[in-house]
Amino acid sequence: MATSIKTATHARAAGSSTEEVTDRVREIITAVRERGDDAVREYSEKFDRWSPPSFILGEEEISAIVSGLPQQVLDDITFVQTQVRNFASAQLATMSELEVETMPGVFLGHRHIPVEAAGSYIPGGRYPLTASAHMTIVTAKVAGVDHVTAATPPIQGEIPPATIAAMHAAGADQILVLGGVQAVAAMAHGTETIRPVNMLAGPGNAFVAEAKRQLFGQVGIDLFAGPTEVLVVADATADPFTVAVDLLSQAEHGPDSPAVLITTDRDLAVQVQDLVEKILVDMPTRDVAGPAWRDHGRIVVADDEDEMWALADAEASEHVQILTADPRQALDRMRNFGALFLGEQTCVSYGDKVIGTNHVLPTMGAARYTGGLWVGKYLKTVTYQEVRDPASSAELGRICGRASRVERFEGHARSGDIRAWRHGGDQVDWIDAVRR
């Protein structure tokens, strides 16, 4: 039986918002829906002390912002977006359209149609998440979305230049310097100046996450997001220093971010616990990573490999880093994860920032039923049907009539009857009665 070297001192964050958050979000969404731009400005002034003449950046403003950045920053943005675009394009290429003949003259098919307009939220706050622009906007554009509205909040009253450059380079059609629930609500409902969207994507704080939850149904969303999670699965071959560093790399996302190690080696577990504390001493983000590790960090020692894999799969973690002798074994041993990172030469931070896979991933156990954001999330897979053969239409009509009457759907049955009568020459009493 597995033993715990370190346990979490706080329970894993609940999947629902507090009543206070829920009520505040509902208030803001209602105000934006009813009062449009006036409400957006009111809440932007209240929460961000931000009230420019327009929340929408013009082309000249964007050009000035981009030109003021170091060339290396721009080159790095281009590199990362190329990786994201290439992988998203490869994913799109796997999504074939379909048409099959299932009976003589009966054709069934499906097509993949992109949503017309998408909204991308790129958080600011503690960290300006430039990479979220790559993940949400580039992927939408590869999918074929016509119009992307992208919003990011001001940071301490200033426009975040690197984030704006990333949004622009990714292909955003409208860029808003606007944060929080008011931004998400404005994109979902539309205002006098902000075009409404069909889908919202991107991470955010508890208020933004709750806003997406409340707006789901009116618009589509990528995921119900919770705190960032990392799970490291390691055996005796893993380097404890690397394990410790990689755990803390994700703990710095927020004070409620779980960082978990599951290993078969007790010595490794003890060394990692000691190293984490040593690294935290002078880590610049220790004020966030420290509480996350203290309250939500865990180290578990499994009795054997089978138990290690079973425990790891039960976590259904957002990010799973495999530091074992044979990391590709995880591809066969695990099914519940947001993304796998195989071997010491890769890491979760690569996925977050540079490698090209999407970093918008399921949290709070959602990996049991969904994957993360990808090009397919922006596509609607829709079906079509066509019957060209009269005999097949007649036969389907007969079966439709019988099947519908079992369920007492007389109207459905009659739609089938009329085709059996028209294309098969069947005698149908109710049709004869109506036509007399």
NUTISE-901289 format. One record per residue (C-alpha): x, y, z. Coordinates in steps of 0.05 Angstrom, whole numbers, plus 5000, padded with zeros to 4 digits. Example, Ala and Ser with C-alpha at 12.3 -4.5 7.8 and 13.67 -1.06 7.14 Angstrom:
<recs>
524649105156 527349795143 
</recs>
This chain:
<recs>
500050005000 502550704983 505251155038 505251905041 511752285053 508152955048 500753085051 496753695031 494654125090 488654395052 483354005014 483654034939 479954654915 472654544901 470054564830 464755094845 465455824861 463656134928 456856454934 460057144936 463857024871 457656734837 453257314857 458357854838 459457534770 451957484757 451258214774 456658434725 454157984668 447058254677 449458974676 453658874614 447858524578 443059084596 447459704593 453059504545 459059974540 456760404599 457059804646 463659564617 466760244631 463760274701 466659604722 473359734688 474060374727 471960034791 476459414787 482359634743 482160394748 482260374673 477860814629 481260994562 477361354507 476560674474 477959974501 479359754429 486359874404 487060194336 492059984283 496660574297 496760424371 498359694359 503959874311 506960354362 506659834417 509759284374 515359734347 517359914418 519059204437 526058894430 526958494367 528757874408 521957884441 518557934374 522857374345 521156924404 513757064396 514356874322 518056234339 512956004390 507056174347 510155784290 510555174334 503355244356 500955374285 504754784257 501954294308 494854564303 495254504227 497553784233 491753644280 486953964231 489553514176 487252904215 480053144214 477352864150 470553014123 466152414109 460852164061 458651444058 453151064021 449750644075 444250364031 443150413955 442551163943 442851354017 448551824031 450652054100 456352534115 459453024162 463153674154 467554074201 465254804203 468955324244 465055784290 464256474260 467056884318 471156704379 473257094441 480156994471 481757214542 489057304559 490057404634 494357944665 494558034740 500457694773 503257454707 501857734637 500657064602 503157234533 503156494515 495556454523 495056904462 498756384421 494555814446 487656114437 488256584378 493056204333 489055564343 482555914326 485456204263 488255534240 481255244250 478555784203 474956244252 473156874214 473557374271 477357334337 476357854390 481957834442 481958174510 487358274562 487258714624 491759314637 497159164688 497659704741 494560204693 499160034635 498059664569 502159014569 506259094505 508758384496 501758104504 499058604453 504558414404 502857674413 495457794402 496858194339 501857694311 497057124325 491757444281 486757764329 481758184290 479858624349 484258744410 481358994475 485259254534 479859034582 479958534638 475758114684 468457914681 466658554643 471258344585 468457634581 461257874587 462458414533 465157894485 459457414498 453757904495 456758434450 456059174463 455359804421 462759754403 464659024417 462458474369 459157864402 462557194395 460256474391 465556164436 470156384493 477056104506 482856244553 484556184626 483056694681 482056794755 476156524795 471657084771 473256974698 472356224706 465556334739 463556824685 465056294631 460955794671 454956254675 455556444601 456155724577 450155554535 449456254506 456556154480 461055554478 467255534522 473755154519 473854874590 471654984661 478455174689 481155104760 488155204790 494154954750 496154244769 502553834760 503953104774 510952814768 511352054761 518451824777 522451204793 529451094821 532651324755 529952034763 534352614785 531452894850 533853604835 530153604768 523853334801 524053874854 525054434804 519554184759 514554124816 515854844836 515555084764 508054964765 506855134839 508655854823 502255914781 498156044844 497755904919 492355384906 496254994852 497254264871 504153974857 504553224867 510052694863 508451954858 514551514859 516750804873 523251034907 522951274979 530051564978 528051994918 521852234954 525752455016 531052804974 525753174933 522253424996 528853695023 530754014957 524154364948 525054725014 532154924995 530155184927 524455584956 529155995000 531356464944 526156314890 523456984865 516356704864 516756364932 511056794958 506456404911 510055744902 511455664977 504255685000 502155244941 507254714961 505754785035 498254735028 497254304966 503753944953 504053184962 509252634957 506851914953 511151284952 508050694916 509849974931 511149794859 510350034787 503249784779 500950174840 504850784816 501350794749 494550664780 495351234830 497851694775 491951544731 487051654788 489752364797 487152564727 492053144731 492653714682 500153634670 503552954680 511152924675 514152234668 521252154695 522251404692 526950914657 521750804603 517451434599 513551214537 510450664580 505751214604 502351234536 499750524549 498950554625 495151214631 488651484603 486752064650 491152674639 491053344605 497953274573 503852804582 511153034583 515652444570 522752404596 527852874628 529153254564 522253554563 518253904617 511454214631 514354904622 515854734549 508454574540 506455224575 511055674535 514555424473 513754724446 507254794406 502054354441 496354744472 496954944545 489555044557 488254384592 483054044637 483654124712 479753894774 479253174748 476153384682 481452974646 477152374661 472252604607 475653124563 482153354533 484554064527 483754624477 485654434406 483754614336 477654154338 474554564395 473355134346 469954674296 462754434294 462253734266 455553734231 452053184193 447953174129 443552644095 441152544024 436851973996 437351923921 434251233910 426551193910 426450463934 430950623993 426751234011 420450794010 423650264054 426150774104 419151084104 415950414123 420850304180 420251024203 412750954206 412950324248 418550574294 415151244305 408450934324 411850504376 413851164408 406951484393 409852004347 404452014295 407152624259 413852294250 410551664226 406652054173 413052364146 415451654133 408651424107 408251954053 415051734024 413051004026 406651213989 410051673939 416351273923 414050563938 406850573917 404450353986 397150434004 396450874065 389450964093 390351644124 393251934060 387451644020 382451944069 385652634064 385952613988 378752413977 
</recs>
